[in-house]
């Protein structure tokens, strides 16, 4: 299968840079979706357009807010498996804000809104909030390339949860300061996902690329064999 990666809020495709190399080295065709971060509908539409460009089945992977996007866009017939990486996975009728209410302790993130209603993470607080287990230089680069997300995105509701009908995998980050591990564990359990837990920050694709890539490769192999079995 082809592998389509969706970044999260405040991110561009560089969050996936290390994982991409590992997947390509195994011979996989990999594409990162350039989501506009303007609404769930717009992000899902962009993701579906990338899925439609793939020749053959797709493993759809989402980090952070990207988990909400793949939950919405993953109902596409070409998608044979979903991988959530330190992500949110709302059910139908839920938004990302609804998901975070399950967090026992609310972490105050250094986020501010600009005059157009877009949210940014303050550069000075980015490392601790998003990437506490990366070296400072790498975290500063992430802060420099961050992309803002429209505030309304957090209240947009999922219309149909793809994980209800597609096999799912989930990487939980136990040291996640941006999105508490309790929520990730709850969502992985609710969807019956095959899950792994890493002592990682929110930026697990960069701090633990080998483990994240292995989970994606496992999903590609297992979902691919499930599809092959179903075809016979």
N, C-alpha and C positions, 0 to 999 in steps of 0.2 A: 504493500500500500504506500501511497504518498503520505507525507507528514506535513500538516499545516499547523503552524504555531501562531497563537494569538497573544500579544503582550498585554500587560495590565494598564491600569490608570497610571498616569505620571511617567509612562515608559515609552521608549521606542524599541525597535527590534534588537537593539544592542543587548537587552536583557537575555536574549537567546544565543548570543554570539558563540559561546563555548559549546553549547549543546548542538548547535547547527553543525559545527565541525565534526563532532563525534558521530552524528547521524549520517552525515555525508560520507564519512570514512567507511561506513557500513554499506554504502551503496544506495542510500535512500534519497529520493527527490524531496527536498525540503523547501517550503515557502513560508515566509512570515507575513501575516496580514497587516497592512498599514491602516489599522482602524483609526477613524477620525476622532474618536472620543467626544462626539457631540451628542449622542443619544444611544440607547441600547438598540433601537431600530436601525440607526445608521451603521453602527458597528457590526450588527448581525448581517445587514445587507452587504457590506464590504466583505465580510467573511464568506458569505454564500457565493459571492462573485469569484473569490479565489478558489473555493471548493469546485465551482463549475469549470474552472480552467484546468483542473487536474485530469489526467487520463487514468481512470481507474479509481479504486476505492481510496478512502482517506481516513487517517487517524487524526483527529482534531484535538489539539492540545491548548489549554488556556492557563495562563498565570494570573493570579490575583483577580482583578475585574474581568480578565479574559475568560475566567470560569463562567461568569454570568453570560458572556457573549457566546461561548460554545454551547451552553445550556439552551440558548435560544436558537442558534444557527445549526446545531448538531442534528436537528430532525431531518436534514437533507438526506435523501436516499443513498448518496455516495458515502456517507459517513458510517464507518463500521465499528468505531470505538472512540471513546472520549478519555482524555487524560487531564486531570486537574492537578495543577502544581501550585501549592500554597494558595489555593483559589477559593472563590465562593461558588456555591452551586444551589441557587434558589430553586424552589418548586414553582409550578405554575401559579401566577397571582402574587408571587413574592418578588421583591427587588433586592438589590444588594444591601440597602439600609435595613430591610427586614431581617436579613440573614445575620447582620452584625449585632442585632439585639440579643442574640443568644450568648453573646460574650459576657462572661461573668464580671470581668473587670474592664472598664472602658479606659483605653489608653488615649491620652491627649496627643494627637499628632500635630506637628508644626505645619499646619495647612492654612493657607489664606485664599480668599477669593478676590479676583480682580474686578474691574468695573464692568466687564462683560459677563460676569457670573461663571467664570472658569476657575477651577481650583488648582492651586500649585502647592508643592511642598517647599518650604523655605530651605534654601541651599545649606544653611548652617546646621539644620537639624536633620537633613536627609539621611546621612550615614546611620545615625542611631535608629531612626524610625524605620528605614527601608532595608538597610544593608549592613547591619552591625557586625557581621562576620566576614566582611570584605576588608581588604586593606584600604586605608584612607584615600590613597590616590585613586583607586578604582571607584570608590564610592563618590568621590568628587566628580569623576567623569560622568557617572550616572546622573548626578544632580544637574550637571551642565547640559545634558541632552534630554532632560525630562520634558514631557509634553503635558499640558494641562487637560483636565477633563471637565466637561460641562456639569455644573452642579445638579441639573435636572436628571442626569444619568442615574444617580443613586436612588431616585424614586421610581424610575421606569420599571415596569413589571414584566417578568417572563410570561409569555403566553402559552408555551408548551415546553415542558422540561424534557430535553432529549435523553437525560440519564434514566428516565423511566422506561425507555425502550432499547437503549444501547448499552453494551458492556462498558464498564467504567473502571478507571484506575485513579488513584489519588495519592499524591505525595504531601504529607503533613509536615509542616515546619514547627518544631516544638519551641523554638526560641524566637517566634515571630512577634515583633513589636508593632507591626502595622495591622495585623489581623490575627486575633488570638487563636492559639492552637485548639482550644476547646471547640470553637466553631468549626474548624476544619475536621476535627475528629467526629463531631456530630453529623456533619454533612456526608463524610465518607461512609459512616455507618448507615445513615438513612438511605443512601443510594445503593448500599451493598457493594461498594467498590472494593477492588483489590487494592490494599493500601500499604504504604511504607511510611515510617516516621523518621525524620532526620533531625539531628541537633543543628538546625539551620535557622537563619534569619528569613525575612520575607523574600530576599533575593537568592533563593536556593538554586535557580538555574545557573547563577554565576559562582556561588560559593560551593555547590556540590554538583557540578555538571555531570560527572561520571554516573552518579546514582540516578539523577534525573533522566539522563539519556538512556540508562539501562531500563528504567521503568517504561519509557516510551517505546523502546525496542521490544520489551516483553509484550506490551500492548499490541504492537504491530504484528508480532508473531502469532500471538494467541487469537486476536480478532481476525487476522488473515486466515488462520486455520479453521476458525469457526465458520467463516464465510464460505471457505472451500468445502467444508463438510455439508453445509446447508445446500450447496449447489448440486450435490450428488444425490 
